[in-house]
Amino acid sequence: MLYKFKSKAAGDLIMLEPNGRRVLQIIGKDPGPQGIILPEEMPGAIAKLEQAIADEEAEHKRLIEEAKAKGEVPPKFEGVSLRQRAVPFIDMLNRCGKEEKEIVWGV
């Protein structure tokens, strides 16, 4: 399944199901087949995504430093970070929030 996020203020954004679900869960939305993000929800959604990105990066840094301190090989992480996956969505949220247009998916 794919998530296709649409808005009148930005181009469509397509995410694979696991990535779209994760982003929606982070911002507190039901990752169902259809949904809407209202303009008044967008600042909170952006803040939640930015916090999740910071948390993930801090955890990765901690694990690398911990491994180095033990003399072990640092762990490998998923090839594409949450930051890389979420930045286009954050951009869409910013654009849509400024123009007061909702984002929908599954319609």
ZAKOLPA-265022 format. One record per residue: residue number from 1; residue in one letter; x, y, z of N, C-alpha, C, CB in turn. Coordinates in steps of 0.001 Angstrom, whole numbers. Each point is the difference from the previous one (the first is absolute). Glycine has a CB too. Layout:
N
site num:NUM&residu:A&n_px:X&n_py:Y&n_pz:Z&ca_px:X&ca_py:Y&ca_pz:Z&c_px:X&c_py:Y&c_pz:Z&cb_px:X&cb_py:Y&cb_pz:Z
...
***
This chain:
107
site num:1&residu:M&n_px:839&n_py:-1180&n_pz:0&ca_px:-839&ca_py:1180&ca_pz:0&c_px:889&c_py:1250&c_pz:0&cb_px:-1846&cb_py:-1256&cb_pz:1223
site num:2&residu:L&n_px:1346&n_py:2283&n_pz:-1832&ca_px:666&ca_py:1293&ca_pz:-19&c_px:-886&c_py:1029&c_pz:689&cb_px:1213&cb_py:-594&cb_pz:-2140
site num:3&residu:Y&n_px:-576&n_py:1586&n_pz:2736&ca_px:-728&ca_py:1169&ca_pz:479&c_px:259&c_py:1109&c_pz:-1006&cb_px:183&cb_py:-691&cb_pz:2468
site num:4&residu:K&n_px:-1262&n_py:1288&n_pz:-2988&ca_px:124&ca_py:1128&ca_pz:-911&c_px:-638&c_py:1203&c_pz:687&cb_px:-36&cb_py:-1501&cb_pz:-2082
site num:5&residu:F&n_px:890&n_py:2403&n_pz:2563&ca_px:-470&ca_py:1188&ca_pz:696&c_px:-249&c_py:1088&c_pz:-1038&cb_px:1277&cb_py:-617&cb_pz:2120
site num:6&residu:K&n_px:-2472&n_py:1247&n_pz:-2033&ca_px:-398&ca_py:995&ca_pz:-988&c_px:-425&c_py:1284&c_pz:703&cb_px:-718&cb_py:-1820&cb_pz:-1592
site num:7&residu:S&n_px:959&n_py:2932&n_pz:896&ca_px:-455&ca_py:1296&ca_pz:487&c_px:-81&c_py:961&c_pz:-1171&cb_px:1024&cb_py:-411&cb_pz:2275
site num:8&residu:K&n_px:-1848&n_py:1449&n_pz:-2103&ca_px:-102&ca_py:1034&ca_pz:-1024&c_px:1170&c_py:974&c_pz:72&cb_px:-2486&cb_py:-219&cb_pz:72
site num:9&residu:A&n_px:3290&n_py:138&n_pz:1000&ca_px:1104&ca_py:937&ca_pz:196&c_px:1368&c_py:-593&c_pz:-349&cb_px:-1359&cb_py:1066&cb_pz:1777
site num:10&residu:A&n_px:1414&n_py:-2354&n_pz:-2066&ca_px:1291&ca_py:-650&ca_pz:-273&c_px:-223&c_py:-1170&c_pz:-948&cb_px:904&cb_py:685&cb_pz:2269
site num:11&residu:G&n_px:178&n_py:-1118&n_pz:-2896&ca_px:-72&ca_py:-1177&ca_pz:-852&c_px:-242&c_py:-1254&c_pz:828&cb_px:1522&cb_py:1109&cb_pz:-1646
site num:12&residu:D&n_px:-1980&n_py:-2156&n_pz:998&ca_px:-244&ca_py:-1270&ca_pz:687&c_px:1301&c_py:-559&c_pz:566&cb_px:-1949&cb_py:-462&cb_pz:-1524
site num:13&residu:L&n_px:1831&n_py:-206&n_pz:2652&ca_px:1142&ca_py:-642&ca_pz:638&c_px:-362&c_py:-1467&c_pz:196&cb_px:734&cb_py:2161&cb_pz:1171
site num:14&residu:I&n_px:80&n_py:-3049&n_pz:-1697&ca_px:-272&ca_py:-1432&ca_pz:86&c_px:1036&c_py:-644&c_pz:910&cb_px:-1025&cb_py:-18&cb_pz:-2319
site num:15&residu:M&n_px:535&n_py:-816&n_pz:3246&ca_px:870&ca_py:-747&ca_pz:908&c_px:-416&c_py:-1456&c_pz:-7&cb_px:362&cb_py:2036&cb_pz:1446
site num:16&residu:L&n_px:625&n_py:-2911&n_pz:-1312&ca_px:-312&ca_py:-1417&ca_pz:181&c_px:-733&c_py:-164&c_pz:1321&cb_px:2026&cb_py:-715&cb_pz:-1356
site num:17&residu:E&n_px:-2814&n_py:-322&n_pz:1460&ca_px:-871&ca_py:-207&ca_pz:1150&c_px:728&c_py:46&c_pz:1347&cb_px:-1422&cb_py:-1360&cb_pz:-1487
site num:18&residu:P&n_px:2542&n_py:653&n_pz:1691&ca_px:644&ca_py:56&ca_pz:1316&c_px:471&c_py:1405&c_pz:377&cb_px:705&cb_py:-2353&cb_pz:-345
site num:19&residu:N&n_px:-212&n_py:3106&n_pz:-632&ca_px:493&ca_py:1351&ca_pz:271&c_px:-1150&c_py:967&c_pz:265&cb_px:1996&cb_py:-465&cb_pz:-1437
site num:20&residu:G&n_px:-3031&n_py:381&n_pz:625&ca_px:-1173&ca_py:844&ca_pz:204&c_px:-665&c_py:-282&c_pz:1335&cb_px:-331&cb_py:80&cb_pz:-2460
site num:21&residu:R&n_px:223&n_py:-1350&n_pz:2809&ca_px:-601&ca_py:-372&ca_pz:1277&c_px:814&c_py:579&c_pz:1155&cb_px:-914&cb_py:-2115&cb_pz:-1026
site num:22&residu:R&n_px:2232&n_py:2001&n_pz:952&ca_px:848&ca_py:512&ca_pz:1079&c_px:-167&c_py:1511&c_pz:170&cb_px:1637&cb_py:-1848&cb_pz:-444
site num:23&residu:V&n_px:-1632&n_py:2580&n_pz:-663&ca_px:-169&ca_py:1450&ca_pz:61&c_px:-1360&c_py:349&c_pz:603&cb_px:1502&cb_py:274&cb_pz:-2010
site num:24&residu:L&n_px:-2551&n_py:-941&n_pz:1570&ca_px:-1334&ca_py:281&ca_pz:530&c_px:-96&c_py:-329&c_pz:1492&cb_px:-955&cb_py:-463&cb_pz:-2269
site num:25&residu:Q&n_px:1562&n_py:-638&n_pz:2686&ca_px:-18&ca_py:-345&ca_pz:1424&c_px:755&c_py:1036&c_pz:824&cb_px:-148&cb_py:-2428&cb_pz:-602
site num:26&residu:I&n_px:1261&n_py:2919&n_pz:98&ca_px:776&ca_py:1015&ca_pz:718&c_px:-838&c_py:1252&c_pz:227&cb_px:2121&cb_py:-900&cb_pz:-1003
site num:27&residu:I&n_px:-2883&n_py:1310&n_pz:-4&ca_px:-777&ca_py:1230&ca_pz:151&c_px:-1345&c_py:-235&c_pz:684&cb_px:1121&cb_py:870&cb_pz:-2038
site num:28&residu:G&n_px:-1385&n_py:-2121&n_pz:2405&ca_px:-1215&ca_py:-297&ca_pz:753&c_px:-1238&c_py:-224&c_pz:-842&cb_px:974&cb_py:1316&cb_pz:1780
site num:29&residu:K&n_px:-784&n_py:-1669&n_pz:-3033&ca_px:-1125&ca_py:-280&ca_pz:-890&c_px:-160&c_py:-1503&c_pz:-185&cb_px:357&cb_py:2194&cb_pz:-1180
site num:30&residu:D&n_px:-1600&n_py:-2610&n_pz:978&ca_px:-297&ca_py:-1398&ca_pz:-291&c_px:533&c_py:-310&c_pz:-1399&cb_px:-2077&cb_py:15&cb_pz:1502
site num:31&residu:P&n_px:2976&n_py:-1008&n_pz:-1615&ca_px:573&ca_py:-305&ca_pz:-1317&c_px:-922&c_py:-855&c_pz:-867&cb_px:2247&cb_py:146&cb_pz:1037
site num:32&residu:G&n_px:-3520&n_py:127&n_pz:-978&ca_px:-970&ca_py:-739&ca_pz:-794&c_px:119&c_py:329&c_pz:-1478&cb_px:-1524&cb_py:-36&cb_pz:1961
site num:33&residu:P&n_px:682&n_py:-600&n_pz:-2763&ca_px:82&ca_py:200&ca_pz:-1447&c_px:-438&c_py:1395&c_pz:-443&cb_px:-404&cb_py:-2426&cb_pz:-257
site num:34&residu:Q&n_px:-329&n_py:3158&n_pz:1101&ca_px:-428&ca_py:1354&ca_pz:-326&c_px:175&c_py:892&c_pz:1211&cb_px:-1638&cb_py:-875&cb_pz:-1692
site num:35&residu:G&n_px:1895&n_py:2145&n_pz:1439&ca_px:123&ca_py:923&ca_pz:1110&c_px:216&c_py:1422&c_pz:-454&cb_px:900&cb_py:-1839&cb_pz:1346
site num:36&residu:I&n_px:-833&n_py:2729&n_pz:-351&ca_px:176&ca_py:1416&ca_pz:-270&c_px:822&c_py:634&c_pz:1113&cb_px:-2185&cb_py:70&cb_pz:-1254
site num:37&residu:I&n_px:3007&n_py:880&n_pz:874&ca_px:745&ca_py:822&ca_pz:956&c_px:-480&c_py:1429&c_pz:-242&cb_px:2077&cb_py:-1573&cb_pz:66
site num:38&residu:L&n_px:-2667&n_py:2164&n_pz:938&ca_px:-538&ca_py:1354&ca_pz:-105&c_px:1105&c_py:1035&c_pz:219&cb_px:-2244&cb_py:-827&cb_pz:798
site num:39&residu:P&n_px:2105&n_py:2016&n_pz:-1375&ca_px:1040&ca_py:1023&ca_pz:144&c_px:360&c_py:304&c_pz:1457&cb_px:-806&cb_py:965&cb_pz:-2133
site num:40&residu:E&n_px:-164&n_py:-964&n_pz:3020&ca_px:288&ca_py:297&ca_pz:1405&c_px:788&c_py:-1117&c_pz:696&cb_px:-2086&cb_py:1361&cb_pz:51
site num:41&residu:E&n_px:2131&n_py:-2542&n_pz:-633&ca_px:766&ca_py:-1118&ca_pz:549&c_px:1461&c_py:-12&c_pz:-482&cb_px:-2134&cb_py:-1299&cb_pz:108
site num:42&residu:M&n_px:2419&n_py:2069&n_pz:-1126&ca_px:1308&ca_py:-77&ca_pz:-659&c_px:1173&c_py:475&c_pz:856&cb_px:-1207&cb_py:328&cb_pz:-2109
site num:43&residu:P&n_px:1093&n_py:775&n_pz:2855&ca_px:1146&ca_py:384&ca_pz:840&c_px:366&c_py:-1080&c_pz:1024&cb_px:-671&cb_py:2388&cb_pz:-298
site num:44&residu:G&n_px:-322&n_py:-3007&n_pz:903&ca_px:267&ca_py:-1085&ca_pz:947&c_px:612&c_py:-1212&c_pz:-673&cb_px:-1885&cb_py:809&cb_pz:1376
site num:45&residu:A&n_px:1419&n_py:-1111&n_pz:-2592&ca_px:540&ca_py:-1136&ca_pz:-743&c_px:1468&c_py:237&c_pz:-350&cb_px:-2290&cb_py:-485&cb_pz:-929
site num:46&residu:I&n_px:2608&n_py:1710&n_pz:528&ca_px:1392&ca_py:334&ca_pz:-328&c_px:879&c_py:-150&c_pz:1237&cb_px:-776&cb_py:1592&cb_pz:-1800
site num:47&residu:A&n_px:299&n_py:-1076&n_pz:2929&ca_px:774&ca_py:-90&ca_pz:1244&c_px:238&c_py:-1456&c_pz:398&cb_px:-961&cb_py:2199&cb_pz:738
site num:48&residu:K&n_px:-61&n_py:-3045&n_pz:-876&ca_px:144&ca_py:-1419&ca_pz:353&c_px:1001&c_py:-696&c_pz:-910&cb_px:-2357&cb_py:-17&cb_pz:833
site num:49&residu:L&n_px:2309&n_py:312&n_pz:-2121&ca_px:949&ca_py:-612&ca_pz:-935&c_px:1426&c_py:464&c_pz:287&cb_px:-1808&cb_py:-127&cb_pz:-1738
site num:50&residu:E&n_px:1972&n_py:1412&n_pz:1987&ca_px:1345&ca_py:507&ca_pz:304&c_px:546&c_py:-613&c_pz:1286&cb_px:-567&cb_py:2144&cb_pz:-1167
site num:51&residu:Q&n_px:-297&n_py:-2347&n_pz:2164&ca_px:441&ca_py:-626&ca_pz:1247&c_px:383&c_py:-1461&c_pz:-229&cb_px:-1483&cb_py:1559&cb_pz:1298
site num:52&residu:A&n_px:685&n_py:-2275&n_pz:-2101&ca_px:302&ca_py:-1402&ca_pz:-305&c_px:1322&c_py:-124&c_pz:-754&cb_px:-2459&cb_py:-503&cb_pz:-71
site num:53&residu:I&n_px:2719&n_py:1436&n_pz:-832&ca_px:1270&ca_py:1&ca_pz:-736&c_px:1156&c_py:221&c_pz:964&cb_px:-1156&cb_py:870&cb_pz:-2067
site num:54&residu:A&n_px:1022&n_py:124&n_pz:2935&ca_px:1059&ca_py:291&ca_pz:980&c_px:228&c_py:-1193&c_pz:927&cb_px:-588&cb_py:2445&cb_pz:-97
site num:55&residu:D&n_px:-491&n_py:-3093&n_pz:515&ca_px:122&ca_py:-1176&ca_pz:878&c_px:730&c_py:-1134&c_pz:-706&cb_px:-2120&cb_py:655&cb_pz:1167
site num:56&residu:E&n_px:1759&n_py:-916&n_pz:-2425&ca_px:650&ca_py:-1074&ca_pz:-752&c_px:1487&c_py:290&c_pz:-183&cb_px:-2163&cb_py:-476&cb_pz:-1186
site num:57&residu:E&n_px:2496&n_py:1700&n_pz:837&ca_px:1404&ca_py:350&ca_pz:-216&c_px:799&c_py:-76&c_pz:1296&cb_px:-690&cb_py:1477&cb_pz:-1894
site num:58&residu:A&n_px:89&n_py:-1062&n_pz:3000&ca_px:679&ca_py:-85&ca_pz:1300&c_px:229&c_py:-1461&c_pz:396&cb_px:-1056&cb_py:2185&cb_pz:694
site num:59&residu:E&n_px:78&n_py:-3040&n_pz:-961&ca_px:142&ca_py:-1423&ca_pz:317&c_px:1094&c_py:-639&c_pz:-846&cb_px:-2424&cb_py:-96&cb_pz:627
site num:60&residu:H&n_px:2473&n_py:423&n_pz:-1904&ca_px:1057&ca_py:-536&ca_pz:-862&c_px:1374&c_py:446&c_pz:489&cb_px:-1589&cb_py:0&cb_pz:-1947
site num:61&residu:K&n_px:1706&n_py:1282&n_pz:2292&ca_px:1272&ca_py:520&ca_pz:494&c_px:412&c_py:-707&c_pz:1292&cb_px:-507&cb_py:2224&cb_pz:-1061
site num:62&residu:R&n_px:-450&n_py:-2439&n_pz:1944&ca_px:276&ca_py:-680&ca_pz:1269&c_px:487&c_py:-1418&c_pz:-243&cb_px:-1737&cb_py:1400&cb_pz:1129
site num:63&residu:L&n_px:1079&n_py:-2126&n_pz:-2025&ca_px:381&ca_py:-1382&ca_pz:-283&c_px:1384&c_py:-81&c_pz:-635&cb_px:-2414&cb_py:-572&cb_pz:-279
site num:64&residu:I&n_px:2737&n_py:1520&n_pz:-583&ca_px:1327&ca_py:20&ca_pz:-625&c_px:1074&c_py:272&c_pz:1046&cb_px:-1012&cb_py:792&cb_pz:-2164
site num:65&residu:E&n_px:777&n_py:210&n_pz:3005&ca_px:979&ca_py:332&ca_pz:1045&c_px:172&c_py:-1148&c_pz:988&cb_px:-599&cb_py:2417&cb_pz:-240
site num:66&residu:E&n_px:-505&n_py:-3073&n_pz:565&ca_px:44&ca_py:-1144&ca_pz:922&c_px:846&c_py:-1133&c_pz:-589&cb_px:-2280&cb_py:626&cb_pz:896
site num:67&residu:A&n_px:2071&n_py:-912&n_pz:-2177&ca_px:767&ca_py:-1064&ca_pz:-661&c_px:1483&c_py:358&c_pz:-61&cb_px:-2026&cb_py:-611&cb_pz:-1361
site num:68&residu:K&n_px:2338&n_py:1862&n_pz:1048&ca_px:1394&ca_py:429&ca_pz:-60&c_px:658&c_py:-105&c_pz:1372&cb_px:-560&cb_py:1543&cb_pz:-1898
site num:69&residu:A&n_px:-171&n_py:-1181&n_pz:2935&ca_px:543&ca_py:-68&ca_pz:1362&c_px:318&c_py:-1437&c_pz:399&cb_px:-1308&cb_py:2050&cb_pz:602
site num:70&residu:K&n_px:536&n_py:-2992&n_pz:-1120&ca_px:229&ca_py:-1416&ca_pz:305&c_px:1005&c_py:-630&c_pz:-955&cb_px:-2317&cb_py:-140&cb_pz:900
site num:71&residu:G&n_px:2760&n_py:906&n_pz:-1893&ca_px:940&ca_py:-537&ca_pz:-984&c_px:-672&c_py:-886&c_pz:-1027&cb_px:1755&cb_py:112&cb_pz:1721
site num:72&residu:E&n_px:-3054&n_py:27&n_pz:-1878&ca_px:-767&ca_py:-809&ca_pz:-960&c_px:-199&c_py:779&c_pz:-1298&cb_px:-1177&cb_py:-1191&cb_pz:1897
site num:73&residu:V&n_px:755&n_py:471&n_pz:-2919&ca_px:-326&ca_py:631&ca_pz:-1272&c_px:-1319&c_py:751&c_pz:171&cb_px:1226&cb_py:-1810&cb_pz:-1328
site num:74&residu:P&n_px:-1282&n_py:3076&n_pz:940&ca_px:-1253&ca_py:753&ca_pz:126&c_px:-1125&c_py:-660&c_pz:-794&cb_px:1321&cb_py:2107&cb_pz:321
site num:75&residu:P&n_px:-2550&n_py:-2017&n_pz:177&ca_px:-1120&ca_py:-637&ca_pz:-690&c_px:-333&c_py:693&c_pz:-1320&cb_px:-892&cb_py:-701&cb_pz:2219
site num:76&residu:K&n_px:303&n_py:-46&n_pz:-3114&ca_px:-489&ca_py:540&ca_pz:-1271&c_px:-1486&c_py:286&c_pz:182&cb_px:1743&cb_py:-1287&cb_pz:-1388
site num:77&residu:F&n_px:-2192&n_py:2383&n_pz:811&ca_px:-1404&ca_py:378&ca_pz:102&c_px:-661&c_py:-76&c_pz:-1363&cb_px:516&cb_py:1487&cb_pz:1950
site num:78&residu:E&n_px:-1847&n_py:-1434&n_pz:-1945&ca_px:-768&ca_py:-51&ca_pz:-1237&c_px:591&c_py:987&c_pz:-998&cb_px:-2087&cb_py:-679&cb_pz:1259
site num:79&residu:G&n_px:2089&n_py:307&n_pz:-2509&ca_px:608&ca_py:823&ca_pz:-1031&c_px:-585&c_py:1394&c_pz:-124&cb_px:468&cb_py:-2076&cb_pz:-1169
site num:80&residu:V&n_px:-1762&n_py:2234&n_pz:1391&ca_px:-654&ca_py:1296&ca_pz:-129&c_px:-537&c_py:378&c_pz:1376&cb_px:-612&cb_py:-411&cb_pz:-2455
site num:81&residu:S&n_px:1069&n_py:1544&n_pz:2951&ca_px:-384&ca_py:433&ca_pz:1343&c_px:-1408&c_py:596&c_pz:21&cb_px:2413&cb_py:424&cb_pz:509
site num:82&residu:L&n_px:-2931&n_py:-283&n_pz:689&ca_px:-1297&ca_py:658&ca_pz:157&c_px:68&c_py:1426&c_pz:-541&cb_px:-502&cb_py:-1420&cb_pz:2026
site num:83&residu:R&n_px:1623&n_py:2098&n_pz:-1796&ca_px:150&ca_py:1374&ca_pz:-512&c_px:-210&c_py:28&c_pz:-1516&cb_px:1613&cb_py:542&cb_pz:1874
site num:84&residu:Q&n_px:-957&n_py:-1455&n_pz:-2588&ca_px:-106&ca_py:-14&ca_pz:-1454&c_px:-1420&c_py:-315&c_pz:-457&cb_px:2391&cb_py:-697&cb_pz:-131
site num:85&residu:R&n_px:-3071&n_py:-144&n_pz:859&ca_px:-1368&ca_py:-358&ca_pz:-371&c_px:-1000&c_py:1090&c_pz:370&cb_px:606&cb_py:-2395&cb_pz:296
site num:86&residu:A&n_px:-357&n_py:3090&n_pz:810&ca_px:-982&ca_py:948&ca_pz:519&c_px:145&c_py:1409&c_pz:-556&cb_px:-48&cb_py:-1359&cb_pz:2038
site num:87&residu:V&n_px:1231&n_py:1760&n_pz:-2501&ca_px:195&ca_py:1375&ca_pz:-458&c_px:-986&c_py:387&c_pz:-1113&cb_px:2418&cb_py:-205&cb_pz:621
site num:88&residu:P&n_px:-2663&n_py:-623&n_pz:-1637&ca_px:-994&ca_py:395&ca_pz:-1006&c_px:-1404&c_py:167&c_pz:602&cb_px:1361&cb_py:-1205&cb_pz:-1725
site num:89&residu:F&n_px:-1681&n_py:378&n_pz:2710&ca_px:-1311&ca_py:103&ca_pz:650&c_px:-69&c_py:1274&c_pz:843&cb_px:-205&cb_py:-2524&cb_pz:39
site num:90&residu:I&n_px:1286&n_py:2855&n_pz:656&ca_px:42&ca_py:1234&ca_pz:781&c_px:-146&c_py:1206&c_pz:-927&cb_px:1464&cb_py:-1113&cb_pz:1737
site num:91&residu:D&n_px:-808&n_py:1064&n_pz:-2889&ca_px:-130&ca_py:1075&ca_pz:-985&c_px:-1461&c_py:140&c_pz:-444&cb_px:2376&cb_py:-409&cb_pz:-780
site num:92&residu:M&n_px:-3024&n_py:-713&n_pz:528&ca_px:-1406&ca_py:24&ca_pz:-400&c_px:-863&c_py:595&c_pz:1117&cb_px:376&cb_py:-2021&cb_pz:-1473
site num:93&residu:L&n_px:-108&n_py:1610&n_pz:2712&ca_px:-749&ca_py:545&ca_pz:1134&c_px:191&c_py:1513&c_pz:104&cb_px:246&cb_py:-2192&cb_pz:1204
site num:94&residu:N&n_px:981&n_py:2660&n_pz:-1386&ca_px:273&ca_py:1446&ca_pz:52&c_px:-763&c_py:755&c_pz:-1087&cb_px:2269&cb_py:-492&cb_pz:940
site num:95&residu:R&n_px:-2195&n_py:-4&n_pz:-2161&ca_px:-691&ca_py:669&ca_pz:-1120&c_px:-1507&c_py:32&c_pz:215&cb_px:1824&cb_py:-740&cb_pz:-1542
site num:96&residu:C&n_px:-2356&n_py:-402&n_pz:1931&ca_px:-1447&ca_py:-90&ca_pz:176&c_px:-471&c_py:824&c_pz:1199&cb_px:51&cb_py:-2283&cb_pz:-1029
site num:97&residu:G&n_px:749&n_py:2318&n_pz:2069&ca_px:-344&ca_py:807&ca_pz:1165&c_px:-43&c_py:1481&c_pz:-337&cb_px:1035&cb_py:-1726&cb_pz:1458
site num:98&residu:K&n_px:-71&n_py:2195&n_pz:-2237&ca_px:39&ca_py:1419&ca_pz:-389&c_px:-1206&c_py:378&c_pz:-849&cb_px:2498&cb_py:-69&cb_pz:82
site num:99&residu:E&n_px:-2922&n_py:-848&n_pz:-950&ca_px:-1127&ca_py:285&ca_pz:-883&c_px:-1334&c_py:-472&c_pz:575&cb_px:1562&cb_py:-176&cb_pz:-1919
site num:100&residu:E&n_px:-1506&n_py:-378&n_pz:3129&ca_px:-1195&ca_py:-480&ca_pz:694&c_px:-795&c_py:-999&c_pz:-834&cb_px:-92&cb_py:2168&cb_pz:1205
site num:101&residu:K&n_px:822&n_py:-3128&n_pz:-1764&ca_px:-613&ca_py:-1081&ca_pz:-799&c_px:290&c_py:-1321&c_pz:682&cb_px:250&cb_py:1312&cb_pz:-2159
site num:102&residu:E&n_px:-1226&n_py:-2186&n_pz:2217&ca_px:169&ca_py:-1303&ca_pz:637&c_px:792&c_py:-950&c_pz:-889&cb_px:-2151&cb_py:343&cb_pz:1224
site num:103&residu:I&n_px:2657&n_py:-1387&n_pz:-584&ca_px:661&ca_py:-1098&ca_pz:-707&c_px:-885&c_py:-1220&c_pz:188&cb_px:2363&cb_py:964&cb_pz:347
site num:104&residu:V&n_px:-2630&n_py:-1668&n_pz:-1433&ca_px:-829&ca_py:-1207&ca_pz:65&c_px:766&c_py:-1163&c_pz:-602&cb_px:-2119&cb_py:1369&cb_pz:-136
site num:105&residu:W&n_px:1687&n_py:-2568&n_pz:478&ca_px:527&ca_py:-1200&ca_pz:-638&c_px:-1119&c_py:-1014&c_pz:-131&cb_px:2308&cb_py:424&cb_pz:934
site num:106&residu:G&n_px:-2195&n_py:-1249&n_pz:-1950&ca_px:-954&ca_py:-1084&ca_pz:-217&c_px:-1335&c_py:440&c_pz:-592&cb_px:1085&cb_py:-1134&cb_pz:1877
site num:107&residu:V&n_px:-1134&n_py:2325&n_pz:-2427&ca_px:-1267&ca_py:457&ca_pz:-592&c_px:154&c_py:222&c_pz:-1491&cb_px:-636&cb_py:1073&cb_pz:2166
***
